Amino acid sequence: MLILSLLRHAKSSWKNPSVSDAERSLSSRGREAAPVMGEAIANRGLIPDLVLCSTARRTRETYDLVAPFLEPKPEVRYEKAIYNAAPETLLALIQDQAPSTGHLMMVGHNPGFHELAYDLTGSGPQLARDRLSAKLPTCGLVVLTFQTGDWLDVDYRKGELALFLVPSDLGLIPSPIDP
């Protein structure tokens, strides 16, 4: 069995309109949510073998706040191809992983992550699937399992949605004003 975790970056800041999209940093709400999500990931035993993280600043910052909770420390690779990638590009990255990677985590962006998560889901609890179909919010985590030992076999509708977790599930209430 293979496990795929898709973590969308935490809430980013729009304070400085002159900063490029790739260089936007996390907002205060994002800096609060990411370590809470990291702790939740660790408490559920969802420690990946490998992390593929977008090179965008907000994804790197998100992972840096999640990483202290991950023991043993996974290998981390920063992949420019994840930034604003279409689901097909993301799936190709997944399918390119070695079978020795039993649990892969990717840290990236919508809309690609939301579309990919939804498209890979073939089964799982209906309530979680319905929630996922509506939205993958910032710092949301999707965990899918695949009944295979080879990432080449990972494909659309073959995953079982094992977990869909968002910051509000952990008691983090979105602020109407986000500095």
Helices and strands as residue ranges (DSSP letters): E 2-8, G 21-23, H 28-43, E 50-54, H 57-66, G 67-69, E 75-79, G 80-82, H 87-95, E 103-108, H 112-120, E 121-123, H 126-134, E 141-146, G 151-153, E 159-165, G 167-170
